[in-house]
């Protein structure tokens, strides 16, 4: 309705506010009693004490200022991460979620071990097991479980990831090279690499990109990067084929947060 027709709503708001007004006044009085405001007579009269108080107040507000600056910098970093997401992630029905990596769950000896993510309020409704975690345009893992206190994520090189269909494309496309060099099936060796085989005539080179092309993964991850070709090894037992060693470009242990492309039906809060 036009705003001029809504004048009566302020009267209703005033009536609704009447029962809670005494309670709010009691709260204000209680706050004033617990933490009374300083009067000019409460300040110390000694000059040294006044200077010490002024220095303490200055340091306190300087700390608050720096805390806000750090928070603003963190939010700016998160905004840059969201702006760097691929278009497919932005077209996902559910907005991506930025989740902090829990460093207490990392074991340096387990390069491809499960990573713990900090649980956030929206996780239970917007994230499902199997959802993809990315950094920029690189897939770094999949959600393996959602508990009451944490979220577990398995890196792409984890031995439990199984077989993954992918495609190898040139890192720098040119008219002389095919836009699709090979279709492969990746398998982790349980350490820090993934292995696949290609035809010896595929034209795959070191540095080429390996992109997800697996219908069993969430559709929003199609075309995202799983890693790059690190090495090409001839196979003596199969001269017409070559073994391709693939390594991730980004490791979740090197970042403080990841972006999860949730597929749950919950609404953003």
Buried (B, 14 or more C-beta within 10 A) or exposed (E): EEEEEEEEEEEEEEEEEEEEEEEEEEEEEEEEEEEEEEEEEEEEEEEEEEEEEEEEEEEEEEEEEEEEEEEEEEEEEEEEBBEEBBEBBEEBEBEBBBBEBBEEBBEEEEBBBBBBBBBBEBBBBBBBEEBBBBBBBBBBBBBBEBEEEBBBBBBBBBEEBEEBBBBBBBEEEEEEBEEEBBEBEBBBEEEEBBBBBBEBEBBBBEEBBBBBBBEEBBEBBBBBBBBBBBEBEEEEEEEEBBBBBBBBBBBBBEBEBBBBBBBBEBEEE
